[in-house]
Amino acid sequence: MSLFQSNPSRMVFFLDESHPTPGAPWTRISSFAKAATTEGFSVDIIGIFSPKALEQRGIKRISNLNIINLIFKVPLPNPFIFTANLLVSLVISTFVLIGRRPAVAVVSFPGGDSASGFLVACALLKIKTVIDYRDEWENQFIFSALPSFSRRFYKLVKKIWPSLFYSRASFVSVVTQPFVKALKESGVDNVILVPNGASSSSFKPLENKLDDGLFKIVYSGGIGEYYRLDIVVSSLKKLADKGVQNIRLIMVGRETNHAVLDSLLAYAIDNGLKSSVIYLGNKSDVTELSKIIASADVGIVPYDDNPLWKNGLPAKFWEYCASGLPVIATVFKDSILARLIQERGIGLTVEPLDVDGLADVIEKLSLDQEFRIVAGKRARLLIERDFNRDKISEEFINKVSRIAKC
């Protein structure tokens, strides 16, 4: 029996972000949350605040969603800080959950520290849980951790977390088939595939696209992470040196590293590309963002050479497709993104960090309007048939609501 009387019409989501924060994690979880409200649930999205985001702390209401940023976190990849964040989350989450009394909680991974503390609180209060596993965050920590002690710590986390946390959930939803396989190999049997996608109603092609003689490449997402926009700009420099002057890179998204953005823009100016590289800032309004994307000729996913991304299908890719754009991706040939692009005929790929190869691909697409039109139509159809986020979210919430009512 629960330590408190739960409210059968309340559902909570935990996402290790300061909400609302535009980006793939918020897009996925807020889509689930909105679907839950249409099913009659009162919905809370619980998040964190950090030393750099103190202004985000507190409680607010946005579009029928209660946003609760009350869990303090220090976002550093350090085992001791990881443990401290987990314990802080456990304490604060317990009080928040007692106050909200949800029938079920959906917990998004990563990050592992605050999310795990939230899960422990749910276990203590006997609250039913569902885990949404968005990427292999444990491997990312192992890959990026420098001291050997840190690597050993995160390898231990990867080994014990499946049995300690994931297997205890009502089910674990994951975004790609390789993640299903990886979790099942680690002993987690209660895994289902809930792919990412894009809302076909929010992101769609423009009926009349302006033909101004420019070839526009759009990048939507974080500026300064593992997406190598500097490689894209270097490719534009190669093309400019050949006399190709009509290419434009339009970037939209939040800057996760201000120094990276400054360096990128400075490089463009120093190399005569000031008018070719355009940063529009962060756009939290989906209507505005969708128009920016749809106005371009092609979308780009410029991954770096980290093999961890072989199993990833980023949210930006689906939004490009929903907007009727072909896609350029710098990915390994054996990645699921490369295979999907090639098999569906919706764009072109090139190996990561290959400046010359990317320049060739950009020039090829800029000259082949017929392929762009056909590929864009195929991309849009892919979303409508198989990856419409609205439908995916509705089906996911139907599964979660059955757990809430048990």
C-alpha positions in Angstrom: 0.0 0.0 0.0 1.3 3.5 -0.8 2.5 5.8 1.9 -0.2 8.3 0.8 -3.4 8.2 -1.1 -2.5 8.9 -4.8 -4.6 11.0 -7.1 -5.6 8.7 -10.0 -6.0 11.6 -12.4 -2.5 13.1 -11.8 0.6 12.2 -13.8 4.1 13.6 -13.2 7.1 13.7 -15.5 10.7 14.2 -14.5 13.1 15.7 -16.9 16.6 16.7 -15.9 16.3 20.2 -17.4 15.2 23.7 -16.3 11.8 23.9 -17.9 10.9 25.0 -20.5 14.2 24.6 -22.3 13.9 24.3 -26.1 15.5 21.2 -27.4 15.0 17.5 -28.1 14.4 16.4 -24.4 11.8 19.0 -23.7 10.1 18.5 -27.1 9.7 14.7 -26.4 8.5 15.0 -22.8 6.3 18.0 -23.3 4.6 16.2 -26.2 3.9 13.2 -23.9 2.7 15.6 -21.2 0.3 17.5 -23.5 -1.1 14.2 -24.7 -1.7 13.2 -21.1 -3.8 16.4 -20.5 -6.0 15.6 -23.5 -6.7 12.2 -21.7 -7.9 14.1 -18.7 -4.8 13.9 -16.5 -3.5 16.8 -14.4 0.1 17.0 -15.3 3.3 18.2 -13.5 6.7 18.4 -15.2 9.4 18.3 -12.5 12.8 19.7 -13.3 16.0 21.1 -11.9 17.7 24.4 -11.5 21.5 24.9 -11.4 23.9 27.6 -10.3 23.8 29.0 -13.9 20.0 28.8 -14.0 18.8 30.1 -10.7 16.2 32.3 -12.3 14.5 29.2 -13.6 13.7 27.9 -10.1 10.2 27.8 -8.8 6.7 26.8 -10.0 4.8 28.1 -13.0 2.0 27.1 -15.3 2.3 26.8 -19.1 -0.4 25.5 -21.4 -2.2 23.4 -18.7 1.1 22.0 -17.5 2.5 22.6 -14.0 6.2 23.3 -14.3 8.1 22.6 -11.0 11.8 23.4 -11.1 12.7 22.8 -7.5 15.6 20.2 -7.6 19.0 21.8 -7.3 21.8 20.2 -9.4 25.4 20.9 -10.1 25.9 19.8 -13.7 29.4 18.4 -13.6 30.6 14.9 -14.7 32.2 13.9 -11.4 31.4 10.8 -9.3 31.2 12.8 -6.0 29.0 15.5 -7.5 26.9 12.7 -9.2 26.3 11.1 -5.8 25.5 14.5 -4.1 23.0 15.4 -6.9 21.3 12.0 -6.5 20.9 12.5 -2.7 19.6 16.1 -3.1 17.1 14.9 -5.7 16.0 12.1 -3.5 15.2 14.5 -0.6 13.5 17.2 -2.6 11.6 14.8 -4.8 10.2 13.0 -1.8 8.6 16.2 -0.6 7.4 17.2 -4.0 5.8 13.8 -4.7 4.1 13.7 -1.3 2.6 17.1 -2.2 1.5 16.1 -5.7 0.3 12.5 -5.1 0.6 11.2 -8.7 -0.8 7.9 -9.8 2.2 7.3 -12.1 5.5 9.0 -12.8 7.4 9.1 -16.1 11.1 9.5 -15.5 13.4 10.6 -18.4 17.0 9.5 -18.7 19.5 11.1 -18.9 20.7 12.5 -16.6 21.4 9.7 -14.3 22.0 11.5 -11.0 18.9 13.6 -10.4 16.7 11.1 -12.3 17.9 8.3 -10.1 17.2 10.2 -7.0 13.7 10.9 -8.2 13.2 7.1 -8.9 14.3 6.2 -5.4 11.8 8.7 -4.0 9.1 7.0 -6.2 10.1 3.6 -4.9 10.0 4.7 -1.2 6.5 6.1 -1.8 5.4 3.1 -3.9 4.6 5.2 -6.9 4.3 3.4 -10.2 7.0 4.4 -12.7 7.8 4.4 -16.3 11.3 5.1 -17.6 11.9 6.9 -20.8 15.5 6.1 -21.9 16.5 8.6 -24.5 20.2 7.8 -25.0 23.1 5.8 -23.6 24.1 8.4 -21.1 26.2 5.9 -19.1 28.5 5.4 -22.2 28.7 9.1 -22.7 30.0 9.6 -19.2 32.5 6.7 -19.6 33.7 8.1 -22.9 34.1 11.6 -21.6 35.4 10.9 -18.1 39.2 11.6 -17.9 40.4 10.2 -14.6 40.5 6.4 -14.4 38.5 6.5 -11.1 35.7 8.4 -12.9 35.6 5.9 -15.7 35.5 3.0 -13.3 32.6 4.7 -11.4 30.5 5.2 -14.5 31.2 1.7 -15.7 29.9 0.5 -12.4 26.8 2.7 -12.8 26.3 1.1 -16.3 26.5 -2.4 -14.8 24.2 -2.0 -11.8 21.6 0.6 -13.0 19.7 -1.8 -15.2 18.8 -4.2 -12.3 18.7 -1.4 -9.7 16.4 1.0 -11.6 15.3 0.1 -15.1 14.0 -3.4 -14.4 11.8 -2.2 -11.5 9.8 0.2 -13.7 6.5 -0.9 -15.2 8.2 -0.6 -18.6 11.1 1.2 -20.2 10.5 3.1 -23.4 13.5 3.7 -25.7 13.9 5.8 -28.9 15.8 3.4 -31.2 16.0 -0.4 -31.8 19.7 -0.6 -30.9 18.8 0.8 -27.4 16.1 -2.0 -27.1 18.8 -4.6 -27.9 21.4 -3.0 -25.5 19.0 -2.9 -22.5 17.7 -6.4 -23.1 21.3 -7.7 -23.2 21.8 -6.0 -19.8 18.9 -8.0 -18.4 16.1 -5.5 -18.8 13.1 -7.3 -20.3 10.3 -4.7 -19.9 11.5 -2.6 -22.9 9.3 -1.1 -25.7 10.2 1.0 -28.7 8.7 4.5 -28.6 10.6 6.4 -31.3 11.2 10.1 -31.7 9.4 11.9 -34.5 8.0 15.3 -35.3 4.6 16.8 -35.1 3.2 16.8 -38.6 0.8 19.6 -37.6 3.5 21.8 -36.1 6.2 21.2 -38.7 5.2 21.1 -42.3 6.4 22.3 -45.8 5.7 25.8 -46.9 3.2 26.1 -49.7 5.2 28.8 -51.5 8.9 28.9 -50.8 10.8 32.1 -51.8 13.2 31.6 -54.7 15.9 34.2 -54.1 18.7 32.4 -55.8 20.3 31.3 -52.5 20.8 27.7 -51.3 19.9 27.7 -47.6 21.2 25.0 -45.2 19.4 25.1 -41.8 20.8 23.8 -38.5 18.4 23.6 -35.5 19.8 22.7 -32.1 22.4 23.4 -29.5 25.4 25.5 -30.5 28.6 24.2 -28.9 28.0 20.5 -28.3 29.0 17.5 -30.4 27.5 19.0 -33.6 30.5 20.3 -35.5 29.2 23.5 -37.2 32.8 24.5 -37.7 33.2 21.7 -40.2 30.1 23.0 -42.0 31.6 26.6 -42.2 34.9 25.2 -43.3 33.1 23.4 -46.2 31.4 26.7 -47.1 34.9 28.3 -47.2 36.0 25.5 -49.7 33.0 26.3 -51.9 33.5 30.0 -51.7 37.1 29.6 -52.8 35.7 27.8 -55.9 33.5 30.7 -56.6 30.3 29.2 -55.1 28.9 32.2 -53.3 25.2 31.5 -53.0 25.3 29.1 -50.0 23.9 30.2 -46.7 24.1 28.4 -43.3 21.2 29.4 -41.0 21.7 28.4 -37.4 18.9 28.5 -34.8 19.1 27.2 -31.2 20.5 27.9 -27.8 24.2 28.4 -27.4 25.5 25.8 -24.9 29.0 27.1 -25.2 29.3 30.9 -25.9 33.0 30.6 -26.8 32.2 28.1 -29.6 29.6 30.4 -31.1 31.9 33.4 -30.9 34.7 31.4 -32.5 32.5 30.2 -35.3 31.2 33.6 -36.2 34.7 35.1 -36.0 36.0 32.5 -38.3 33.2 33.2 -40.8 34.0 37.0 -40.7 37.8 36.4 -41.0 37.2 34.2 -44.1 34.8 36.5 -45.9 31.7 34.5 -45.0 30.0 37.1 -42.8 26.8 37.1 -45.0 27.0 33.3 -45.4 26.7 32.3 -41.8 23.7 33.5 -40.0 22.7 32.9 -36.3 19.1 33.7 -35.5 19.3 32.9 -31.8 17.2 30.6 -29.8 13.5 30.2 -30.8 11.2 28.8 -28.2 8.1 29.5 -30.3 7.4 26.3 -32.4 5.5 28.3 -35.1 8.5 30.6 -35.6 11.0 27.7 -35.5 8.9 25.7 -38.0 8.8 28.5 -40.5 12.6 29.0 -40.3 13.2 25.4 -41.0 10.7 25.1 -43.8 12.1 28.1 -45.5 15.4 26.3 -46.0 16.4 24.0 -48.9 18.1 21.3 -46.8 18.6 20.5 -43.1 21.9 19.4 -41.7 23.0 17.0 -38.9 26.7 17.6 -38.5 27.7 14.9 -35.9 31.3 14.7 -34.7 33.2 11.3 -34.9 32.1 9.9 -31.6 30.9 6.3 -32.2 28.2 6.7 -29.6 26.0 8.6 -32.1 25.8 5.6 -34.4 22.6 4.6 -32.5 21.0 8.1 -32.4 18.2 9.7 -34.4 18.1 13.3 -33.3 14.9 15.3 -33.0 16.2 17.9 -35.6 16.3 15.1 -38.2 12.6 14.4 -37.8 11.7 18.1 -37.8 13.6 18.6 -41.1 11.7 15.6 -42.6 8.3 16.9 -41.4 9.2 20.3 -43.0 9.7 18.6 -46.3 13.5 19.0 -46.4 16.1 16.6 -47.6 18.8 16.0 -45.0 22.6 16.1 -45.1 24.2 14.2 -42.2 27.9 13.7 -41.3 27.6 10.2 -39.9 29.4 6.8 -40.1 28.1 4.6 -42.8 27.0 1.9 -40.4 24.9 4.3 -38.2 21.2 3.9 -38.2 20.8 7.5 -39.3 23.0 6.9 -42.4 21.0 3.7 -43.2 17.7 5.5 -42.8 18.7 8.4 -45.1 20.1 6.1 -47.8 17.3 3.5 -47.7 14.5 6.0 -47.8 16.2 8.3 -50.4 15.8 11.4 -48.3 19.2 13.0 -48.4 23.0 12.4 -48.6 25.6 11.4 -46.0 29.3 11.9 -45.6 31.8 10.7 -43.0 32.2 12.9 -39.9 34.7 15.7 -40.0 35.3 15.3 -43.7 35.4 19.0 -44.9 36.0 18.2 -48.6 33.4 15.5 -48.7 30.8 17.7 -47.1 31.6 20.5 -49.5 31.0 18.1 -52.4 27.7 16.9 -51.0 26.5 20.5 -50.4 27.4 21.5 -53.9 25.8 18.4 -55.4 22.5 19.1 -53.6 22.6 22.8 -54.4 22.7 21.9 -58.1 20.1 19.1 -58.1 16.7 20.7 -57.4 14.8 17.7 -58.8 16.4 15.4 -56.2 15.7 17.9 -53.4 12.0 18.0 -54.3 11.6 14.2 -54.5 13.7 13.6 -51.3 11.7 16.3 -49.4 8.4 14.7 -50.4 9.7 11.3 -49.3 10.9 12.8 -46.0 7.5 14.3 -45.3 5.7 11.0 -46.1 8.0 9.2 -43.7 6.8 11.4 -40.9 3.1 11.1 -41.8 3.2 7.4 -42.1 5.5 6.2 -39.3 6.9 9.0 -37.2 4.2 11.5 -36.4 5.0 12.6 -32.9 1.3 13.4 -32.1 0.3 9.8 -32.8 3.4 8.4 -31.0 2.6 10.5 -27.9 -1.0 9.5 -27.9 -0.1 5.8 -28.0 2.5 6.2 -25.3 0.1 7.9 -23.0 -2.5 5.2 -23.5 0.0 2.7 -22.2 1.0 4.9 -19.2 -2.7 5.6 -18.4 -3.4 1.9 -18.2 -0.7 1.6 -15.6 -2.1 4.6 -13.6 -5.5 2.9 -13.5 -4.2 -0.5 -12.4 
